[in-house]
Amino acid sequence: MFAAMTYRIRPADLQDRPALQQLIAESARVLSAGDYVPEQVEAALRGTFGVDSQLILDGTYLLVESDDGIAGCGGWSYRRTLFGGDSGTGRDASELDPRTDPARIRAFFVHPAHARKGVGTLLLEHCEQAARARGFRRVELMATLPGVRLYAARGYRGEAQVSYEISAGVAMQFVPMSKAL
């Protein structure tokens, strides 16, 4: 008989960046394989997928640890940037107004060995609770195609797929999603 995995959640810190980058790359390459071609994933890892240090500095980026390392990461934001890592374009660090704007759910990645074991749900519940505590009544996100399944199962409603050019000649499809808190 196997022992149940124990997960611990904590805020990420700047020293976690190298381990988070590694986790993000492993997650994207393995868990996105059925939805994106390798060229899209590799282009995304150069800017769209990556650590957003602003979230870490804001204290809103979390990681889930297990006995064998980092099992997942994800966060929420009270800033306008909807998605993308530090090297992404179009970033806007201005603050959202919780009376009129939805908070952002950001940068969720799960280690393939921990996929479909509740890591994403654990992170999402913590992020929603924190956004609610800050006065937000809605949350929104830009879901990757494999992420849509998690968010839909947690009550998020999707819009039509959108396509973003993530590098010269390489586009990637995403689904804008939102949920009332």
C-alpha positions, 0 to 999 in steps of 0.5 A: 500500500502506498502512503498518501502524498503530503502537500505544503503550500507557502509563498514563493520567494525570489530564491525559488526562481530557478526551481520554479523555472525548471518546474514550469518548463517540465510542466509545459513540455509534458502536460501541454503535449496533447494541446500544443506542438513543441514549437509553441511550447518552446516559444512560450517558455521564452516569454509567455510561460515563466516566473513573474517576479512581481507576483513573488514580490507582492506575496501573491505567488505560491508554491506547493511542496511535497516530499520530493520537491516542488509539486506546483506553483500558481498565484493571483494578482491585483495588478493589470497584467493578465499573463506572461513571465518577466520577459513577456511583453505588454506588462502593466503593474498598475493596480486593479480596483476591486470594486470594478475590476476582477483579480487575476489568476496567474501562472499555474503549473503542476509538476507532471508527477503530481498532475491530477492529484489536487495540487492545482485545486489547492492553489486555486482555492488559496488564490481565490480566498486571498483575492476575496479577502482583498475585496475582489468579487470576480477573478479572471485568467487566460487559460492554456488549453490543458488548464481549461479542464481544471478551471472549468471543473472549479466553476470558471466560464470560458469565452471563445479561444483567442490566439496570441503571437508569442514569437515571430510566426508562432501563435498559441491558443488560450481561453479567457475565463472568469468566475464570480467569487 
